[in-house]
Amino acid sequence: MNIRNESKKLDENNSITDRFTVKARLNLNDLLRRRSEEKQVDKKANLLILSSVTGVGLIILLILSL
């Protein structure tokens, strides 16, 4: 079990180092892929923030109505 976790960590580290390696030419497809990944992360973060704010608002409304 521990070996699998370590191999996953190594794979993640390799992908991180691959991201920051210097390349001779700029790859537009790579940039577009990265941007789409960033958009997905941003959407998830925005959804989390919106649901948190909505939840807090509902709790405050519930408390004030009592």
C-alpha positions, 0 to 999 in steps of 0.5 A: 500500500505504501509503495503505491502511494510513493509511486503516485507521489513520484509520478506527480513530482515528475509531472510537476518537473515536466511542466517547468522544464525549458523547451526550445519552442512554445507549444500552443497545444500545451498552453491551451491544455493548461488553460482548460485545466486552469478553467476547470480548477477555477470553476470548482473553486467558484462553485465551492465559494458560491455554495459556502456563501449560500450556506452561510446566508441560509444559516443566518436567515434561519437564525434571524427567523427564530 
